[in-house]
Amino acid sequence: MKIIIETDRLILRTWTDSDLQPMLAINQDPKVMEYFPRLQDLEATKNFIAKVNKHFDKNGYSLYACVRKDSNEFIGFIGLLIADFDAHFTPATEIGWRLSSKHWGQGFATEGSKAVIDYAFRELEIPEIVSFTAEGNAKSIKVMQKIGLRHNAEDDFDHPKLDDTSPLKRHVLYRLNRKEYLQGESP
């Protein structure tokens, strides 16, 4: 296990075997997965963790396991992945998060994501970060706004990995570029 980022209340680190069961519980919580096509079972969760570990090994960053400093409790993930599906803005570096519902409303997603953005722009020198979600996902959209990402309705898109009949098909896209961030134009 390697600590990547620390904030006042969080540690973002590489994944360990002990993260599997709490991540599975998050992936099977209907509240958490409301804006995803389906709940994820054990096999899907194992594959997900393997994918983010492989991404870390290849790129030096990924979606990080997120734990509370005060209790060492695993609460989900926050971090970066390369989005490479067929869309007008890809390939792109995406910031994302998924936290247990009992930790919602406490500012953890915002706190961790702000630290990830700072790390991405200052240490990794990534030129732009994007984030996207189903257009009805008000909670994630609020986090995107709080962390300084900007929305342009012309960037919104139909997610190519979702069926045309899916109510989750339409997605909003938020972005922030490194130059703007370093010039202090973002909150």
Contacts in CASP RR format, 6 or more apart in sequence:
PFRMAT RR
TARGET T0000
AUTHOR 0000-0000-0000
METHOD contacts of the structure
MODEL  1
MKIIIETDRLILRTWTDSDLQPMLAINQDPKVMEYFPRLQDLEATKNFIA
KVNKHFDKNGYSLYACVRKDSNEFIGFIGLLIADFDAHFTPATEIGWRLS
SKHWGQGFATEGSKAVIDYAFRELEIPEIVSFTAEGNAKSIKVMQKIGLR
HNAEDDFDHPKLDDTSPLKRHVLYRLNRKEYLQGESP
1 13 0 8 1.000
1 14 0 8 1.000
1 15 0 8 1.000
1 16 0 8 1.000
2 13 0 8 1.000
2 14 0 8 1.000
3 11 0 8 1.000
3 12 0 8 1.000
3 13 0 8 1.000
4 12 0 8 1.000
4 13 0 8 1.000
4 14 0 8 1.000
4 61 0 8 1.000
4 64 0 8 1.000
4 119 0 8 1.000
5 11 0 8 1.000
5 12 0 8 1.000
5 64 0 8 1.000
5 112 0 8 1.000
5 115 0 8 1.000
5 116 0 8 1.000
5 119 0 8 1.000
6 12 0 8 1.000
6 69 0 8 1.000
6 115 0 8 1.000
7 111 0 8 1.000
7 112 0 8 1.000
7 114 0 8 1.000
7 115 0 8 1.000
8 69 0 8 1.000
8 111 0 8 1.000
9 68 0 8 1.000
9 69 0 8 1.000
9 70 0 8 1.000
9 108 0 8 1.000
9 111 0 8 1.000
10 66 0 8 1.000
10 67 0 8 1.000
10 68 0 8 1.000
10 69 0 8 1.000
10 78 0 8 1.000
10 108 0 8 1.000
10 111 0 8 1.000
10 112 0 8 1.000
10 115 0 8 1.000
11 66 0 8 1.000
11 67 0 8 1.000
11 68 0 8 1.000
11 69 0 8 1.000
12 64 0 8 1.000
12 65 0 8 1.000
12 66 0 8 1.000
12 78 0 8 1.000
12 79 0 8 1.000
12 112 0 8 1.000
12 115 0 8 1.000
12 116 0 8 1.000
13 64 0 8 1.000
13 65 0 8 1.000
13 67 0 8 1.000
14 53 0 8 1.000
14 56 0 8 1.000
14 64 0 8 1.000
14 65 0 8 1.000
15 49 0 8 1.000
15 52 0 8 1.000
15 53 0 8 1.000
15 64 0 8 1.000
15 65 0 8 1.000
16 65 0 8 1.000
18 74 0 8 1.000
19 49 0 8 1.000
19 65 0 8 1.000
19 74 0 8 1.000
20 42 0 8 1.000
20 45 0 8 1.000
20 46 0 8 1.000
20 49 0 8 1.000
22 74 0 8 1.000
22 75 0 8 1.000
22 76 0 8 1.000
22 100 0 8 1.000
23 45 0 8 1.000
23 48 0 8 1.000
23 49 0 8 1.000
23 74 0 8 1.000
23 76 0 8 1.000
23 77 0 8 1.000
24 40 0 8 1.000
24 41 0 8 1.000
24 42 0 8 1.000
24 45 0 8 1.000
25 100 0 8 1.000
26 32 0 8 1.000
26 76 0 8 1.000
26 98 0 8 1.000
26 99 0 8 1.000
26 100 0 8 1.000
27 33 0 8 1.000
27 39 0 8 1.000
27 40 0 8 1.000
27 41 0 8 1.000
27 44 0 8 1.000
27 45 0 8 1.000
27 48 0 8 1.000
27 98 0 8 1.000
28 39 0 8 1.000
28 40 0 8 1.000
28 41 0 8 1.000
29 39 0 8 1.000
29 100 0 8 1.000
29 101 0 8 1.000
30 39 0 8 1.000
31 101 0 8 1.000
32 98 0 8 1.000
32 99 0 8 1.000
32 100 0 8 1.000
32 101 0 8 1.000
33 39 0 8 1.000
33 40 0 8 1.000
34 137 0 8 1.000
35 133 0 8 1.000
35 134 0 8 1.000
35 136 0 8 1.000
35 137 0 8 1.000
35 140 0 8 1.000
35 168 0 8 1.000
36 168 0 8 1.000
37 162 0 8 1.000
37 166 0 8 1.000
37 168 0 8 1.000
40 48 0 8 1.000
52 62 0 8 1.000
52 63 0 8 1.000
52 77 0 8 1.000
52 81 0 8 1.000
53 62 0 8 1.000
55 61 0 8 1.000
55 62 0 8 1.000
55 63 0 8 1.000
55 81 0 8 1.000
55 82 0 8 1.000
56 62 0 8 1.000
59 82 0 8 1.000
60 124 0 8 1.000
61 79 0 8 1.000
61 80 0 8 1.000
61 120 0 8 1.000
61 124 0 8 1.000
62 79 0 8 1.000
62 80 0 8 1.000
62 81 0 8 1.000
63 77 0 8 1.000
63 78 0 8 1.000
63 79 0 8 1.000
63 80 0 8 1.000
63 81 0 8 1.000
63 96 0 8 1.000
64 77 0 8 1.000
64 78 0 8 1.000
64 79 0 8 1.000
64 116 0 8 1.000
65 74 0 8 1.000
65 76 0 8 1.000
65 77 0 8 1.000
66 74 0 8 1.000
66 75 0 8 1.000
66 76 0 8 1.000
66 77 0 8 1.000
66 78 0 8 1.000
66 97 0 8 1.000
66 99 0 8 1.000
66 108 0 8 1.000
66 112 0 8 1.000
67 73 0 8 1.000
67 74 0 8 1.000
67 75 0 8 1.000
68 75 0 8 1.000
68 103 0 8 1.000
68 108 0 8 1.000
75 99 0 8 1.000
75 100 0 8 1.000
75 103 0 8 1.000
75 108 0 8 1.000
76 97 0 8 1.000
76 98 0 8 1.000
76 99 0 8 1.000
76 100 0 8 1.000
76 103 0 8 1.000
77 96 0 8 1.000
77 97 0 8 1.000
77 98 0 8 1.000
77 99 0 8 1.000
78 95 0 8 1.000
78 96 0 8 1.000
78 97 0 8 1.000
78 99 0 8 1.000
78 109 0 8 1.000
78 112 0 8 1.000
78 113 0 8 1.000
78 116 0 8 1.000
79 95 0 8 1.000
79 96 0 8 1.000
79 97 0 8 1.000
79 113 0 8 1.000
79 116 0 8 1.000
80 93 0 8 1.000
80 94 0 8 1.000
80 95 0 8 1.000
80 96 0 8 1.000
80 116 0 8 1.000
80 120 0 8 1.000
80 126 0 8 1.000
80 129 0 8 1.000
81 93 0 8 1.000
81 94 0 8 1.000
81 96 0 8 1.000
82 91 0 8 1.000
82 92 0 8 1.000
82 93 0 8 1.000
82 94 0 8 1.000
83 89 0 8 1.000
83 90 0 8 1.000
83 91 0 8 1.000
83 92 0 8 1.000
83 93 0 8 1.000
83 94 0 8 1.000
83 130 0 8 1.000
83 132 0 8 1.000
84 90 0 8 1.000
84 91 0 8 1.000
85 159 0 8 1.000
85 160 0 8 1.000
85 161 0 8 1.000
86 160 0 8 1.000
87 157 0 8 1.000
87 159 0 8 1.000
87 160 0 8 1.000
88 155 0 8 1.000
88 157 0 8 1.000
89 130 0 8 1.000
89 155 0 8 1.000
89 157 0 8 1.000
89 173 0 8 1.000
89 175 0 8 1.000
92 128 0 8 1.000
92 130 0 8 1.000
93 120 0 8 1.000
93 126 0 8 1.000
93 128 0 8 1.000
93 129 0 8 1.000
93 130 0 8 1.000
94 129 0 8 1.000
94 130 0 8 1.000
94 131 0 8 1.000
94 132 0 8 1.000
95 113 0 8 1.000
95 116 0 8 1.000
95 117 0 8 1.000
95 120 0 8 1.000
95 129 0 8 1.000
95 130 0 8 1.000
95 131 0 8 1.000
95 147 0 8 1.000
95 149 0 8 1.000
96 113 0 8 1.000
96 131 0 8 1.000
97 109 0 8 1.000
97 112 0 8 1.000
97 113 0 8 1.000
97 140 0 8 1.000
97 143 0 8 1.000
99 108 0 8 1.000
99 109 0 8 1.000
104 139 0 8 1.000
109 143 0 8 1.000
110 143 0 8 1.000
110 146 0 8 1.000
110 147 0 8 1.000
113 143 0 8 1.000
113 147 0 8 1.000
114 147 0 8 1.000
117 129 0 8 1.000
117 147 0 8 1.000
117 148 0 8 1.000
117 176 0 8 1.000
117 181 0 8 1.000
120 126 0 8 1.000
120 129 0 8 1.000
121 129 0 8 1.000
121 178 0 8 1.000
121 181 0 8 1.000
121 182 0 8 1.000
122 182 0 8 1.000
125 178 0 8 1.000
126 178 0 8 1.000
127 177 0 8 1.000
127 178 0 8 1.000
128 175 0 8 1.000
128 176 0 8 1.000
128 177 0 8 1.000
128 178 0 8 1.000
129 149 0 8 1.000
129 175 0 8 1.000
129 176 0 8 1.000
129 177 0 8 1.000
130 149 0 8 1.000
130 173 0 8 1.000
130 174 0 8 1.000
130 175 0 8 1.000
131 140 0 8 1.000
131 144 0 8 1.000
131 149 0 8 1.000
131 173 0 8 1.000
131 174 0 8 1.000
131 175 0 8 1.000
132 157 0 8 1.000
132 159 0 8 1.000
132 171 0 8 1.000
132 172 0 8 1.000
132 173 0 8 1.000
132 174 0 8 1.000
133 140 0 8 1.000
133 141 0 8 1.000
133 144 0 8 1.000
133 171 0 8 1.000
133 172 0 8 1.000
134 159 0 8 1.000
134 167 0 8 1.000
134 168 0 8 1.000
134 169 0 8 1.000
134 170 0 8 1.000
134 171 0 8 1.000
134 172 0 8 1.000
135 156 0 8 1.000
135 170 0 8 1.000
135 171 0 8 1.000
135 172 0 8 1.000
141 172 0 8 1.000
141 174 0 8 1.000
144 151 0 8 1.000
144 174 0 8 1.000
145 151 0 8 1.000
145 174 0 8 1.000
146 187 0 8 1.000
147 176 0 8 1.000
148 176 0 8 1.000
148 186 0 8 1.000
148 187 0 8 1.000
149 174 0 8 1.000
149 175 0 8 1.000
149 176 0 8 1.000
150 174 0 8 1.000
150 175 0 8 1.000
150 176 0 8 1.000
151 172 0 8 1.000
151 173 0 8 1.000
151 174 0 8 1.000
152 173 0 8 1.000
152 175 0 8 1.000
155 172 0 8 1.000
155 173 0 8 1.000
155 175 0 8 1.000
156 170 0 8 1.000
156 171 0 8 1.000
156 172 0 8 1.000
156 173 0 8 1.000
157 170 0 8 1.000
157 171 0 8 1.000
157 173 0 8 1.000
158 164 0 8 1.000
158 169 0 8 1.000
158 170 0 8 1.000
158 171 0 8 1.000
159 168 0 8 1.000
159 169 0 8 1.000
159 170 0 8 1.000
159 171 0 8 1.000
162 168 0 8 1.000
162 169 0 8 1.000
163 169 0 8 1.000
176 186 0 8 1.000
180 186 0 8 1.000
END
